[in-house]
């Protein structure tokens, strides 16, 4: 569901049309369709916002690839990593502003943002205007090996996104024993187990305060790191495959009976 993303990405006329189609025209076409979504919070939004039957909507979280595991490799100085496409809904501009606030309490912190997209020039200009080029790096696209190394070296991974179906980068980092700080949105409430694998923030101020807390409190960081591994252990691709194929098989049986 795109909801507020329509206005963020498209001009007003197209945004209004897209929102109307998504909210009003499309749902009746899917009232008898089995739906698989990634998280309980996303399921709640589908039922409440699109008003589709709750019995038809199942939750199947994505798994975590086996390569995402700890190696004992940590940056000697505070390192925050964020990963995603450079587009408005990811709110990397908000993350950068929050990190400027964080740096007042953690003077040697660094931020690495992995990804690319059409907002890169604007982000580069923002970093330059803040005089932050020495400690904020836009890494662009990186290899799988470098991404894995960054997850492992990071003290915390962060996401200031306002819309996600699931925070895949957060669970991949959790597999490496790295905790998260993220915005309190539907797609993050399940990919981050609150106060177990990371912290969720409801405001920019709370977001910055949560980052400072994780970066400066070793006991908290160790507890969240252990919780991240615990949470990640519940997310397997075997479970995802079974959860996805089950409604497909049930739907096939239903169709078969309907034609017999």
PAKEMI-226655 format. One record per residue: residue in one letter; x, z, y of N, C-alpha, C in turn. Coordinates in steps of 0.02 Angstrom, whole numbers, plus 32768, in hexadecimal, padded with zeros to 4 digits. Layout:
<atoms>
AXZYXZYXZY/...
</atoms>
This chain:
<atoms>
X802A80007FC4800080008000802C8000803E/X80197FD6806E80437FCE80A9802C7FFA80E3/X7FEC800580EA7FD08031811D7FF080268161/X80158057817B8032805181BE806A801E81C4/X80848007818C80B97FD5818E80A17F9381AB/X80607F8481A580467F4681C280587F41820C/X804A7F78823280587F77827A80A27F76828A/X80CA7F94825E81117F98826B81347F548262/X811C7F2D8231813F7EF0821F81207EB1823F/X80DD7EB0824780BC7E74825F809F7E7C82A5/X80917E4382C480707E44830580297E5E82FC/X80097E7883327FC97E9B832D7F927E758307/X7F8A7E3483157F557E0E82F47F5E7E0A82A8/X7F9A7DF982937FA97DF4824B7FA67E39822A/X7FBE7E6C824E7FBD7EB082337F757EC68226/X7F497EB882567F037ECC824E7EE37EA88213/X7EF37E67820B7ED77E4081D47EF27E5A8191/X7F337E68818E7F507E8181507F337EC4813C/X7F2C7EF0816D7F117F32815F7EC87F2E8147/X7EA27F0181667E5C7EF881527E587EDD810A/X7E817EAC80FB7E817E8F80B77E937EC58084/X7EC97EEB80937EE07F1D80637EAD7F558059/X7E8F7F6C808F7E647FA7808C7E1C7F96807A/X7E037F5B808F7DBC7F4B80877DAE7F158053/X7DD27EDE80577DC27EA4802D7DDE7EA87FE6/X7E1D7EBE7FDF7E3D7EBD7F9D7E237EF27F6D/X7E177F317F827E047F657F517DCA7F547F23/X7D937F367F3C7D5B7F277F0D7D6F7EF97ED4/X7DA37ED07EDF7DB97EA17EAB7DDE7EC57E72/X7DF27F047E7F7E1B7F287E4E7DF97F667E31/X7DB87F6D7E3D7D967FAA7E277D957FB37DDB/X7D9A7F7D7DB67D997F827D6D7DDE7F767D4F/X7E107F747D797E547F647D627E7D7FA37D56/X7EA27FA57D1F7ED17FDC7D137F0C7FD47D42/X7F1F800B7D627F55800A7D947F8B803B7D80/X7FC980267D85800380527D7A8027805A7DBB/X803380987DCF805980A47E0D809180D57DFE/X80BE80DE7E2E80FD81017E2080FB814D7E27/X80CB81677E4C80CD81B07E59808681CC7E61/X8080820D7E57803F822F7E5F802682297EA7/X8054822F7ED68040822A7F1C802781E47F2D/X804781B17F108030816C7F1A7FEB81627EF9/X7FE281817EBF7FA1817D7E9D7F6B819B7EC9/X7F7981D47EE87F4881F47F147F3681C67F4E/X7F6881A47F6A7F5A81767FA27F2F813B7F8B/X7F3D81217F4F7F1580E97F367ECC80FE7F2D/X7EC281397F127E7E81527F057E5B81627F47/X7E7E81837F767E5E81997FB37E5881627FE7/X7E8C81397FEE7E8D810680237E6A80C5800E/X7E7880AF7FD07E5980727FB77E18807F7F92/X7E0B80BF7F837DCE80D57F617DC480B27F1D/X7DFB80AC7EF87DF780917EB57DED80CA7E83/X7DCD80BD7E4B7DBD80F37E1B7DFB81177E02/X7DFC81587E077E3681807DF37E4781767DAA/X7E15816C7D807E2181647D387E4881247D28/X7E4880F47D557E6B80B57D497EB480B57D60/X7EC980EA7D827F0B80EA7DA17F39811B7D7C/X7F6E81017D5F7F9F812B7D3A7FE1812C7D5E/X800581627D538047816B7D72807D81607D3E/X80AB81337D4D80E581277D21812381247D4E/X8148815B7D528184815C7D7C81BA812E7D60/X81E381117D8C821B80E97D74825181147D56/X827980F87D2A82B0811D7D0C82F081197D36/X832481377D1C836681357D3C8398811A7D0A/X83BD80E87D1E83EF80C97CF1842480FC7CDF/X843D80F77CA2846F81267C8884B081287CAF/X84BF80F37CD584FE80F47CFB84FE81287D33/X84C2813D7D4784BE816D7D7E84C481B47D62/X850281CB7D5E8510820F7D46854B822A7D6E/X8554826C7D6F858A828A7D9885CF82787D7D/X8600827B7DAA864682707D95867482A57DB1/X865882D47DD7868183077DF986A282EC7E38/X869182AF7E4B86AF828D7E848686829D7EC3/X86A182C87EEF867F82D97F2E86AD82CD7F69/X869082B77FA086B782AE7FDD86D282F27FF4/X871182F5800B872D83358022870D834E8062/X86ED8320808886C9833380C58680832080BF/X8653833F80E6860B833280E085FA82E780E7/X85D882CD80B585C5828680B4857B827F80A4/X8558825C80D08511824B80C6850D820080B7/X84E781EE808484DF81A88071849581978073/X8486815B808C84418143808C844280FA8077/X841080E68050840F80A2803383CB8082803E/X83CA80438054838B8020805C83907FE28086/X835B7FBC808983597F7F80B183507F9280FA/X83737F6E812683707F7C816D83307F5D818A/X82FA7F83818682B97F6D81A182977FAA81C1/X82667F9F81ED824A7FD682148231801181EC/X820F800581B481F1803D818F8224806C8171/X82638055816982978080814D82B080B48180/X82A580A781BF82B580D681F582FF80EC81F5/X832B80BC81ED837280CE81F2838480E38239/X835F80CA826B836B80E082AF835E812A82B7/X8328814382978319818B8298834F81B38274/X83668198823B839B81BA821583D981C18240/X83EC818C82648428818F828E842081C382C5/X83E581C582E483D881F7831883DD823E82FB/X83C1824782C083C4828982A0840C829C8290/X8434826B827B847A8279826A84A3828C82A8/X8492827282E284B38286832084A582D1832C/X846882E6831E8456832C8324847C835682F0/X847F833D82B384A18360827D84EB836B828E/X850A833982AD8551833C82BB8563837482ED/X8532838A8313853E83C38340854C84028318/X8530840782DD853B844282B2856F8435827C/X857883F5826A85A883E2823685D583AC8253/X860883C1827B862F839182A38654835B827A/X86648369823C868A83398215865F831081E4/X861D831181EC85F182EC81BF85F882A181CC/X85F0827A819685EF8231819B85B08217817A/X859A81DD8191855F81BC8176857181758161/X855F816481238567811F810A8522810580F9/X850F80CC811784CF80AC810984DC806C80E3/X84C1806880A784CA802D807C848C80018081/X84967FC0808A845E7F92808E84697F5E80C3/X84377F3380CB843B7EFF80FD83F47EEB8110/X83ED7EC2814483AC7EAC815A83AC7E9A81A3/X83727E8381BB836F7E6781FF83777E9B8236/X83737EDC8225837B7F0F825883C47F238262/X83F27F05823E84387F18824284537F15828A/X84487EDE82AF84627EDC82F4844A7F16831F/X840A7F27831883EF7F5E833F840F7FA1832C/X841B7FAA82EC843C7FE882D484847FEB82EC/X84A77FB382EA84EC7FB1830284EE7FC3834C/X84BF7FA8837284BC7FB783BA84AD800183C6/X8481801C839E8470806483A584AD808F8397/X84D080808361850C80A7834E854080A38386/X8549806783A1857A805D83D7856780848415/X852680828427850F80A58464851680F0845E/X851481098420851A8151841485648167840C/X85918136840E85D88145840485E6816183BF/X85C28146838D85C68162834985E881338317/X860A80FF8330862880CE8303866080EC82D7/X867D812382ED86B4814182C7869B8168828A/X865B817A8289864281A382518602818A8231/X85E68153824A85AD8133822985C180ED8215/X85BA80DD81D585CF809C81BC85948078819C/X8587803B81B2855780108191857D7FE8815D/X85757FFA811E859E7FDE80E885877F9980D2/X854A7F8580E685307F4580CE85207F478084/X85237F0D806585187F0A801C85587F217FF8/X85507F497FC5858A7F627FA085817F537F56/X85B87F567F3085B47F4C7EE885927F887EC7/X857D7F7F7E8A855F7FB67E6485907FF07E5D/X85CF7FE07E54860380137E4B860C803B7E8C/X860B80197EC58614803D7F0485D780687F14/X859B804E7F05855F80767F10856080B57EE5/X857380AD7EA7857880E77E7A85AA811A7E95/X85E381027EAD8616812F7ECA85FB81537F07/X85D581317F3185B981507F6D858681867F5A/X855C81777F29852C81AA7F12855181E87EFA/X858781DE7ED685AC82167EB985D2823D7EEF/X85ED821A7F208616823A7F5385EC825D7F89/X85AE82467F91858482627FC6857482AB7FBA/X856F82D17FF0855783167FEC850B83177FEA/X84ED82E3800884A482DD8009849382948017/X845C827C7FF88441823B800A840482468035/X83F78218806483C282238094839681E5809A/X835581F080A6832781BA80B582F681D180EA/X82F581AC812282C681BB8158828B818B8157/X82818168811F824D81358119820881528125/X81DB8127813E8195813C81488166811F8114/X818080F580E8815680D780B4818080C38077/X817080E1803E819280D18000816180D87FC6/X816780AC7F95814280B67F57816580EA7F2B/X81A780E97F3081D181187F0A821681177F2A/X823781507F2E827B81527F4B82AF81477F15/X82B781087F0182E380F97EC9832B810E7ED7/X834281037F13838881167F23839181627F1F/X835B81877F2B836081D07F28836681E87EE0/X834181C77EB2834681DC7E6C838781C47E4C/X83A0818A7E6283E181747E49841781A67E5E/X841481BD7E9C844481EF7EB4843C82307E8E/X83FD82427E8083EF82807E5A8411827E7E16/X841182427DF78433823A7DB7847D82497DBC/X849882417DF884DF824F7E0484EA82977E1B/X84B382BF7E1B84B983057E3084BB830E7E7B/X84A382DC7EA184A482E07EEA845E82EC7F04/X845383217F2A841083327F4383FA83047F7C/X83BB83087F8E839E82DD7FC1837F83057FFA/X837F82E68035835582FB806D832D82BE8081/X82EB82C3808182C18289808E8282829C80B4/X8263826A80D18224827580F481ED828680C1/X81BE82AE80D7818882C580AC8150829080AB/X815B825C8082812A8226807B8119821D8032/X80E681F5802580CD81EE7FE0810481DB7FAF/X812B81A77FBE815C81907F8F819781BE7F84/X819F81EF7FB081D6821E7FA881C1825F7F86/X8181826E7F85816B82B07F6C817482B87F21/X817B82807EFE818682837EB681CD82707EA3/X81EB82427EC9823082307EBA826082687ECD/X824B82927EFD827082CF7F0D8245830A7EF6/X825E83327EC9823A836F7EB6824983A37EEC/X821983B27F18822683DC7F53824484207F40/X827B842F7F62829F846E7F5982C084757F15/X82BC84407EED82E0843F7EAD8319840C7EB1/X830783CD7EBF833B83997EC3834A83857F0B/X832483A07F3A833183907F8082FE83B07FAE/X8300839E7FED82D383BA802082AC83828041/X826C838F804F8242835F80728232837A80B8/X8234834D80EA822C8361812F81EF833F814E/X81C983648176818D834A81958197833581DE/X81D2833F81F881E0832B823D822A831A8244/X823C82F9827A828282E8828682AC8326828C/X8292835982AC82B7839882B382C383B8826F/X828F83BA8246829683D8820482C583AF81D9/X82C5836E81E282F2834181BD833B835281CD/X834B8358820D83908369822283A383AF8209/X837583DE820F8382842381F9838F842681AE/X836A83FE8188837383FD813F83B783E0812C/X83CB83AC8150840E838F8144844483C28152/X843E83E5818A846F8418819D8472844E8167/X84388464815084358499811D845A848480DE/X844D844780C5846D8431808784B884278091/X84CC840F80CB8513840180D7853C844080E3/X851D847580FB854384B1810D853B84EB80DD/X850A84E880B084FD851F80828510850A803B/X854A851E80258564850B7FE3853585227FAB/X851A855F7FB284ED85797F7E84AF854E7F78/X8492853C7FB1845785117FB1846884CD7F94/X84A084B17FA784B4846F7F9084BE846F7F44/X84DE84A47F2B84EA84A97EE284A884AF7EBD/X847984D67ED9843884DF7EB88411849E7EB6/X8411847A7EEE83EE843A7EF1841084057EC5/X845184087EC0847683D97E95846283E37E4C/X845F84227E37844984317DF28401841C7DE8/X83D784277E1B839184137E17838983C87E15/X83B683A47E3883B4835B7E3783C083417DF0/X83F1835D7DCE83FF83487D8983C483597D5B/X83A683937D66836D83A77D3E833283777D48/X832683657D8782EF83377D9782FE82F17D7B/X833B82DA7D83834E82977D6B834682917D20/X835282C87CFC834E82C67CB3830882B67C9A/X82D582BF7CC4829082B27CB0827D82697CBA/X82A882427CD9829881FD7CEC82C081CC7CC0/X82A181B27C8C82C381847C5E829E81427C5B/X82C3810C7C4F82A380CB7C4A827980C47C0A/X828A80EC7BD7826180EC7B9A821A81047BAA/X8216813B7BD081D581567BE481B081247C11/X81D681037C3D81B780D17C6A819A80977C42/X81BF807F7C1181A780477BE88168805B7BC2/X816980967BA4812F80AC7B7E80F280B47BAC/X80FE80D27BE680C780DC7C1680AA809B7C30/X80D480687C3580BD80277C4E80997FFF7C18/X80B47FFF7BDC80977FD77BA680557FF57B8C/X804C80367B92800E80557B787FCF80397B9A/X7FCB80387BDD7F8E801B7BFB7F897FD07BEF/X7FC17FAD7BE87FBF7F657BD87F9F7F5B7B92/X7FB57F847B637F997F7E7B1F7F4F7F907B1E/X7F3D7FC57B427EF67FDA7B447ECB7FA47B64/X7EE77F837B987EC17F4E7BBA7EB97F127B8B/X7EED7F027B657EE97ECB7B357EB47ED97AFF/X7EB17F177AE87E7F7F2A7AB67E397F257AD3/X7E327F3C7B107DF07F387B317DD87EF07B37/X7E077EC47B4C7DF57E7D7B537DE47E5E7B0F/X7E0A7E737ADC7DFE7E587A997DB97E6B7A80/X7DA77EAB7A8B7D657EC37A767D2D7E9F7A9C/X7D3D7E917ADD7D0B7E707B067CFC7E297AF0/X7D2D7E097ACC7D247DC57AB67D107DC07A6C/X7D0F7DFA7A4A7D007DF87A027CB57E0579F6/
</atoms>
